[in-house]
Amino acid sequence: MKLPFQLGIITDEVSQRIEDSIALAREFGLTALELRSVDGVQLHQLEPERLDELHRQIQAAGLHVCALSTPVFKCQLDNPEEIAQSKALLVRDLAIAQLFGAQKVRGFSFWAKEGVAFDAVFTDIVEELRSIVPLLEESGVTFMLEFDPAVYATNGSMVARLVEAVDSPYFKALYDPGNAVWDPNGEIPYPDGYRHLKDHLCHIHLKDAVRQGGKIEAVAIGTGLVDYKGLLVKLLEDGYDGYLMVETHYRLQSTLTEEQLKRPSGYSFSEGGEQASRQCLEHLFSLLKEIVPTWLSSVHRGGEEV
């Protein structure tokens, strides 16, 4: 199966044990891992010796770390102390990214306050986001801004506006179509979310969800409201050559709490994740097997597959 993009998984969606995540990645022929929490804690809480050990384990398995999923700017926009703490966390995460050879770190656009509109704080958000650009330039690491229902930028359209306003080659968009199912503004995950972010896109997370009884629940990739077949075909047509990272976000025998979805980390978050992640990967590969033969025939040139 020839693909222009690489496939991977966020490790704590499988387990807090890096060995379990590596084993699942190798089982499915994935090439990349994205790190968020290991050994029950976030990466910046690990000792340097443990980080070195993780790096050696991942390299020995023939995998690489493509990005860090950090909680940078999941803090209050009107609290200078929290912002300073978040920037200090970013400095630490940039150093960890360099250790692993990861070229990207993920972050957000501040916790949304009830009754405060995105447009009302747009300028303040841009100012804070611009302030980290020198750090990104110095480290050579790209900041990926992700939309999320709990922060001010809840969809692709809003993230695109922020990325355009920051205007730096080190500041790009992370597209997570599954998050758009939770968007209070009702943006359609695909094609609308993708259309807004296409020109700013550097990374993609994959999750899925459904609406049931007035609630939104995460489900296996390809079984929810996101048109993943349409998205995958479009990514192939557009020659997207970045990463597609599975972010399972659901469990077979339980349901993640709102707090766990807002702040994913630790043993309780990862419990039951391996089975659910395996199911997501099985569904993803089924979709790709259905789509790729048609795509390959469309790019067949001179007897060779492009």
Secondary structure, DSSP 8 states (H G I E B T S, - for coil): ---SSEEEEEGGGT-SSHHHHHHHHHHTT--EEEESEETTEEGGGS-HHHHHHHHHHHHHTT-EEEEEEEEET-S-TT-HHHHHHHHHHHHHHHHHHHHHT--EEEE---B--TT--HHHHHHHHHHHHHHTHHHHHHHT-EEEEE--TTBS--SHHHHHHHHHHH--TTEEEEE-GGGGGG-TT---IIIIIHHHHGGGEEEEEE-EEEEETTEEEEE-TTSSSS-HHHHHHHHHHHT--SEEEE-----SSS---HHHHHS--HHHHHTTHHHHHHHHHHHHHHHHHHHHHHHHHHTEETTEE-
